[in-house]
Amino acid sequence: MKRFVIVAGNIGVGKSSLVNLLCQRLGWQPFYEAVVENPYLSDFYLDMRHWGFHSQVFFLANRLHTHRQIADHPTSVVQDRSVYEDAEVFAHNLYEQGQMAERDYATYRRLYEGLIDCLPAPDLVLYLRASVGTLQSRIARRGRDYEARIASDYLERLNRLYERWIDGFRLCPVLTIPADALDFVAHSTHLDLIARKMTEKLEGREEVVFSDAEVRGANGG
């Protein structure tokens, strides 16, 4: 049976790494964030309020195109970040920070909500939940210069918006992964635990959680 799984979470939490490792283990197809040059980006950084709408619509169009490709793909896939996060977290953050005007945000939401109604829902969202301290540690570890300037309060705002989004998400089941405690890149036992829990959730188990005992066991405790 074909499956469509999304890995969601804040900047630096390990989404791409988890997508890669799960697809290697399961033989599924990874779909990473498309590297597409946003023609509005330079203007956006000069005048965020004026160009925020244009920039987010460009990102939305690309994310919707990827979602459509996933729907048409013949085998099971795992996607790195989703169209839902673009709208519910990043565009909403621009609006909250006054970088997108009220009428522009209303138009963006109307476009987003109308389009996603036409797209198939995923089978499962894996939500990587992590504290700002963990995010900053992993951002530093991967050593991208442009990420070194990301402020802790920005990460905290995104965390809050992620929690709000996940709390209201109803399109498919969500499995929340405690990323503070599980480092699936450094420890294969942590990946084993996540893969097993994901399979249980896809098989329709009523309640799938990461217990403290299981996390301790994955850590060898």
C-alpha positions as CSV (number, residue, x, y, z in Angstrom):
1,M,0.0,0.0,0.0
2,K,1.3,3.4,-0.9
3,R,2.0,5.7,2.0
4,F,2.5,9.5,2.2
5,V,4.3,10.6,5.4
6,I,5.4,14.2,6.2
7,V,8.2,15.1,8.6
8,A,7.4,18.5,10.2
9,G,9.3,20.7,12.6
10,N,11.2,23.8,13.3
11,I,14.5,25.0,11.7
12,G,17.4,22.7,12.7
13,V,15.3,20.0,14.3
14,G,16.5,17.3,11.9
15,K,13.7,16.9,9.3
16,S,15.9,16.2,6.3
17,S,18.1,13.8,8.2
18,L,15.1,11.8,9.4
19,V,13.6,11.8,5.9
20,N,16.8,10.4,4.6
21,L,17.3,7.8,7.2
22,L,13.7,6.5,7.1
23,C,13.7,6.3,3.3
24,Q,17.0,4.4,3.4
25,R,15.6,1.9,5.9
26,L,12.1,1.5,4.3
27,G,13.1,1.8,0.6
28,W,10.7,4.7,0.2
29,Q,11.1,7.9,-1.9
30,P,12.3,11.0,-0.2
31,F,10.9,14.4,-1.2
32,Y,13.1,17.2,0.1
33,E,12.4,21.0,0.1
34,A,12.9,22.1,-3.5
35,V,15.9,24.4,-4.0
36,V,14.2,27.1,-6.2
37,E,15.4,30.7,-6.3
38,N,12.7,33.0,-5.1
39,P,12.7,36.0,-7.4
40,Y,11.1,38.1,-4.7
41,L,13.6,37.3,-2.0
42,S,16.0,40.2,-2.4
43,D,13.1,42.7,-2.5
44,F,11.5,41.0,0.5
45,Y,14.6,41.5,2.6
46,L,14.6,45.2,1.6
47,D,10.9,45.8,2.4
48,M,9.3,42.8,4.1
49,R,5.9,44.3,4.5
50,H,5.6,45.2,0.9
51,W,7.0,42.0,-0.6
52,G,5.9,39.4,2.1
53,F,2.8,38.4,0.2
54,H,4.5,38.0,-3.1
55,S,7.3,35.9,-1.6
56,Q,5.0,33.6,0.3
57,V,2.7,33.0,-2.7
58,F,5.8,32.0,-4.6
59,F,6.8,29.5,-1.9
60,L,3.2,28.3,-1.7
61,A,3.1,27.6,-5.5
62,N,6.3,25.6,-5.3
63,R,5.1,23.6,-2.3
64,L,1.7,22.9,-4.0
65,H,3.6,21.7,-7.1
66,T,5.6,19.3,-4.9
67,H,2.5,18.0,-3.1
68,R,0.9,17.2,-6.5
69,Q,4.1,15.4,-7.6
70,I,3.9,13.3,-4.4
71,A,0.2,12.5,-5.0
72,D,1.2,11.2,-8.5
73,H,4.2,9.3,-7.3
74,P,3.7,5.5,-7.6
75,T,5.5,4.5,-4.4
76,S,5.5,5.4,-0.7
77,V,7.1,8.8,0.1
78,V,8.4,10.8,3.0
79,Q,8.3,14.6,2.6
80,D,10.6,17.1,4.3
81,R,8.3,20.0,5.4
82,S,4.9,20.5,4.0
83,V,2.6,23.1,2.4
84,Y,0.7,23.2,5.7
85,E,3.8,24.5,7.6
86,D,4.4,27.2,5.0
87,A,1.0,28.7,5.7
88,E,0.3,27.9,9.3
89,V,3.7,28.6,10.7
90,F,5.9,30.8,8.4
91,A,3.3,32.9,6.6
92,H,1.4,33.3,9.9
93,N,4.6,34.4,11.6
94,L,5.1,37.2,9.0
95,Y,1.5,38.3,9.6
96,E,1.9,38.3,13.4
97,Q,5.1,40.3,13.1
98,G,3.4,42.9,11.0
99,Q,5.4,41.9,7.9
100,M,2.3,41.0,5.9
101,A,-0.7,43.3,5.6
102,E,-4.2,42.2,6.8
103,R,-5.7,42.1,3.4
104,D,-2.7,40.4,1.9
105,Y,-2.8,37.7,4.6
106,A,-6.6,37.2,4.1
107,T,-6.0,36.7,0.4
108,Y,-3.1,34.3,1.0
109,R,-5.3,32.3,3.4
110,R,-8.2,32.1,0.9
111,L,-5.9,30.9,-1.8
112,Y,-4.1,28.4,0.4
113,E,-7.4,27.0,1.9
114,G,-9.0,26.7,-1.5
115,L,-6.0,24.8,-3.0
116,I,-5.4,22.3,-0.3
117,D,-9.0,21.2,-0.5
118,C,-8.1,19.8,-3.9
119,L,-5.0,17.9,-2.7
120,P,-4.9,14.4,-1.1
121,A,-4.1,14.4,2.6
122,P,-1.0,12.7,4.0
123,D,-1.4,9.4,5.9
124,L,0.7,10.6,8.8
125,V,2.6,13.6,10.1
126,L,5.8,13.0,12.1
127,Y,6.2,16.1,14.2
128,L,9.7,16.6,15.6
129,R,9.2,18.6,18.8
130,A,12.3,20.2,20.3
131,S,13.3,23.0,22.7
132,V,15.1,26.1,21.5
133,G,18.2,24.9,23.2
134,T,18.2,21.7,21.2
135,L,17.4,23.6,17.9
136,Q,20.4,25.9,18.5
137,S,22.7,23.0,19.3
138,R,21.8,21.2,16.1
139,I,21.9,24.4,14.0
140,A,25.4,25.0,15.3
141,R,26.4,21.4,14.6
142,R,25.5,21.6,10.9
143,G,27.5,24.8,10.6
144,R,25.5,26.9,8.0
145,D,26.7,30.5,8.2
146,Y,23.3,32.0,7.3
147,E,21.6,30.1,10.1
148,A,24.1,31.3,12.8
149,R,22.2,34.6,12.9
150,I,18.8,33.0,13.8
151,A,17.7,34.5,17.1
152,S,16.4,32.4,19.9
153,D,13.1,34.4,20.2
154,Y,12.5,33.7,16.5
155,L,12.8,30.0,17.1
156,E,10.6,30.3,20.1
157,R,7.9,32.1,18.1
158,L,8.0,29.3,15.4
159,N,7.8,26.7,18.1
160,R,4.7,28.3,19.5
161,L,3.1,28.4,16.0
162,Y,4.1,24.8,15.3
163,E,2.3,23.7,18.6
164,R,-0.8,25.7,17.6
165,W,-0.8,24.2,14.2
166,I,-0.3,20.6,15.4
167,D,-3.0,21.1,18.1
168,G,-5.6,21.9,15.4
169,F,-4.4,19.6,12.6
170,R,-7.1,17.1,11.7
171,L,-6.3,16.0,8.1
172,C,-4.5,12.9,9.3
173,P,-2.9,11.3,12.4
174,V,0.1,13.0,14.0
175,L,3.0,11.2,15.8
176,T,4.9,13.6,18.0
177,I,8.6,12.7,18.4
178,P,10.4,14.0,21.5
179,A,13.5,15.3,19.6
180,D,15.1,16.6,22.8
181,A,15.5,13.1,24.0
182,L,16.0,11.2,20.7
183,D,19.0,12.0,18.4
184,F,18.3,9.6,15.5
185,V,21.4,10.8,13.6
186,A,23.8,9.9,16.3
187,H,22.0,6.8,17.7
188,S,20.6,4.0,15.4
189,T,18.5,2.7,18.4
190,H,16.7,6.0,18.4
191,L,15.9,5.6,14.7
192,D,14.7,2.0,15.4
193,L,12.3,3.3,17.9
194,I,10.9,6.1,15.6
195,A,10.5,3.6,12.7
196,R,8.6,1.2,14.9
197,K,6.3,3.8,16.3
198,M,5.7,5.2,12.8
199,T,4.7,1.7,11.6
200,E,2.4,1.2,14.5
201,K,0.7,4.5,13.8
202,L,0.3,3.7,10.1
203,E,-1.2,0.3,11.0
204,G,-3.9,2.2,12.9
205,R,-3.0,1.6,16.5
206,E,-5.3,3.7,18.6
207,E,-2.7,5.3,20.8
208,V,1.0,5.5,19.9
209,V,3.3,7.5,22.2
210,F,6.9,7.5,23.2
211,S,7.0,6.4,26.8
212,D,9.9,7.5,29.1
213,A,10.8,3.8,29.5
214,E,11.2,3.3,25.8
215,V,13.3,6.4,25.4
216,R,15.5,5.3,28.2
217,G,15.8,1.9,26.6
218,A,16.8,3.5,23.3
219,N,19.5,5.3,25.2
220,G,20.8,2.1,26.6
221,G,19.4,2.8,30.1
